[in-house]
Amino acid sequence: MNLFFSAAKQSICVDVVSMGDDVTGGILQQAADITGGMFLHAKKPHALLKILMAVDYRASCVCHHQLVSSGWVCSVCLSVLCKYTPICKVCKAAFTIANLPKKPWRRKRAAADSRK
């Protein structure tokens, strides 16, 4: 219960879907009430699973507003871009490939060891 009181204090809403045999929901219904969330009891949990599995979690790119399966994410504003651009279209942050760390140059010892 302390978790739910803390969530309510931080204005975090907890929505609950109960899939068990207990229609009242017990402590989960109290959690929803304390935080201002909703409590629902799923009469047919299999139907709920079909609905949740159909949700599309792909992101929309800010360039074309199209869904993308993979893309570039701005490290400053977290906007999704469908292709790499050196300047973010949303927050104008500049990205350069030159800032990537370079591997230290090392001599190959295998060739030197084989001569011995």
C-alpha positions in Angstrom: 0.0 0.0 0.0 2.9 2.4 0.6 3.7 2.1 -3.1 0.2 3.3 -4.0 0.3 6.2 -1.5 3.6 7.3 -2.9 2.2 7.1 -6.4 -0.8 9.2 -5.4 1.6 11.8 -3.7 3.5 12.1 -7.0 0.3 12.4 -9.0 0.9 9.0 -10.7 -2.3 7.4 -11.9 -2.5 3.6 -11.6 -5.0 1.8 -13.9 -5.8 -1.8 -13.1 -7.3 -4.7 -15.1 -8.1 -7.7 -13.0 -8.1 -11.0 -14.8 -8.6 -13.3 -11.8 -11.7 -14.9 -10.3 -12.0 -12.2 -7.6 -14.4 -9.7 -9.2 -13.8 -7.2 -6.4 -10.1 -6.9 -7.1 -9.0 -6.5 -3.5 -6.0 -4.4 -3.0 -5.7 -3.6 -6.7 -9.1 -1.8 -6.7 -7.9 0.2 -3.7 -4.7 1.1 -5.6 -6.8 2.4 -8.5 -9.0 4.4 -6.2 -6.2 5.9 -4.2 -4.3 7.1 -7.3 -7.3 8.2 -9.2 -7.0 5.5 -11.8 -9.6 3.1 -13.3 -10.3 -0.5 -12.2 -11.8 -3.0 -14.6 -12.5 -6.7 -14.3 -11.9 -8.6 -17.5 -14.7 -11.1 -17.9 -13.0 -12.8 -20.8 -9.2 -12.6 -20.3 -8.5 -14.3 -23.7 -10.3 -11.5 -25.5 -8.2 -8.9 -23.6 -5.0 -10.7 -24.6 -6.1 -10.5 -28.3 -6.6 -6.7 -27.9 -3.3 -6.1 -26.2 -1.4 -8.2 -28.7 -2.8 -6.1 -31.6 -1.3 -2.8 -30.2 1.3 -1.4 -32.6 4.3 0.0 -30.7 6.2 1.3 -33.6 7.3 5.0 -33.4 6.4 7.7 -35.8 9.2 9.6 -37.4 9.2 13.4 -37.1 10.2 13.9 -40.8 7.3 12.1 -42.5 5.0 11.2 -39.6 5.1 7.6 -40.8 5.5 4.5 -38.6 9.0 3.1 -38.6 10.3 -0.2 -37.2 13.8 1.1 -36.7 15.2 4.6 -36.9 17.6 7.1 -35.3 16.7 8.7 -32.0 18.0 12.1 -31.0 19.9 11.9 -27.7 18.8 15.4 -26.7 15.0 15.5 -27.3 14.4 11.7 -28.0 12.6 12.4 -31.3 12.6 9.6 -33.8 14.1 10.1 -37.3 13.7 7.7 -40.2 17.2 8.3 -41.5 20.4 9.8 -40.1 20.7 13.6 -40.3 23.6 15.5 -38.8 21.2 18.1 -37.2 18.0 17.1 -35.4 15.0 18.5 -37.1 13.2 19.2 -33.7 15.8 20.6 -31.3 18.5 21.5 -33.8 21.2 19.5 -31.9 24.3 18.8 -34.1 25.7 15.3 -34.3 29.1 14.5 -35.9 30.6 11.2 -36.6 34.0 12.6 -35.7 33.0 12.6 -32.0 33.0 8.9 -31.9 35.9 7.4 -29.9 38.7 5.9 -32.0 40.2 2.6 -31.4 43.8 2.8 -30.3 46.3 1.7 -32.9 48.2 -1.5 -31.9 50.9 -3.4 -33.7 50.2 -7.0 -34.5 52.3 -9.2 -32.4 51.4 -12.4 -34.3 53.8 -11.6 -37.1 56.6 -10.6 -34.8 56.2 -13.8 -32.7 56.2 -16.1 -35.8 59.7 -14.8 -36.7 61.3 -16.1 -33.5 
